[in-house]
């Protein structure tokens, strides 16, 4: 967020602890407090809103160029088998036979 903000993207900012760190631990997990942005959500999006989102996304991608940190996407195709394994026991609660269909379609 700081990287993007320094490059002109209006985005929430992390609140740093007294130690200067932006990321701390809460209940054994990484956690951060961030500021809010002013504004309202659009209740009935129109075509011109899609254009505005596209423009904002392009600005964000351009501002993100040169950001050195990388993180593997746990929700990418490579992450699906472990994600499915963690939810398989309850898959049929979403849709009958979902676990069987998903397993049959190469999740393993």
C-alpha positions, -999 to 999 in steps of 0.1 A, spaced: 0 0 0 28 24 8 45 16 -25 13 24 -44 6 55 -24 41 69 -30 32 65 -67 0 84 -66 -26 56 -60 -52 66 -34 -53 36 -11 -55 27 26 -23 32 45 -9 9 72 -8 22 107 27 16 121 33 4 156 56 24 180 84 0 169 79 12 133 65 -21 120 34 -22 99 27 -59 103 23 -75 138 9 -107 152 -26 -113 164 -38 -147 176 -6 -162 160 -12 -147 126 2 -117 107 -21 -87 111 -21 -50 102 -43 -20 109 -50 2 79 -67 36 74 -100 40 56 -108 58 24 -136 83 20 -163 74 -4 -194 52 -10 -200 20 -29 -219 22 -61 -253 5 -57 -262 3 -94 -230 2 -114 -233 15 -150 -210 9 -180 -190 41 -173 -182 27 -139 -165 -3 -156 -143 21 -175 -134 39 -143 -125 6 -126 -103 -3 -156 -85 30 -155 -79 27 -118 -66 -9 -122 -43 2 -150 -29 30 -128 -24 6 -99 -6 -19 -122 17 9 -135 24 21 -99 31 -15 -88 59 -19 -113 92 -23 -95 76 -37 -63 102 -62 -52 82 -85 -29 65 -116 -44 41 -140 -29 28 -173 -43 -10 -172 -51 -25 -199 -29 -58 -196 -48 -42 -202 -82 -48 -235 -101 -17 -250 -83 -34 -242 -50 -67 -258 -58 -59 -294 -46 -51 -284 -11 -80 -259 -10 -103 -287 -21 -89 -311 4 -96 -287 32 -132 -282 21 -140 -316 7 -158 -329 38 -184 -301 35 -185 -297 -3 -219 -315 -6 -234 -289 17 -229 -264 -11 -243 -286 -38 -252 -323 -37 -224 -345 -52 -200 -316 -54 -172 -335 -37 -176 -365 -61 -178 -343 -92 -148 -322 -82 -127 -352 -74 -136 -368 -107 -126 -336 -126 -89 -341 -118 -84 -323 -85 -62 -352 -73 
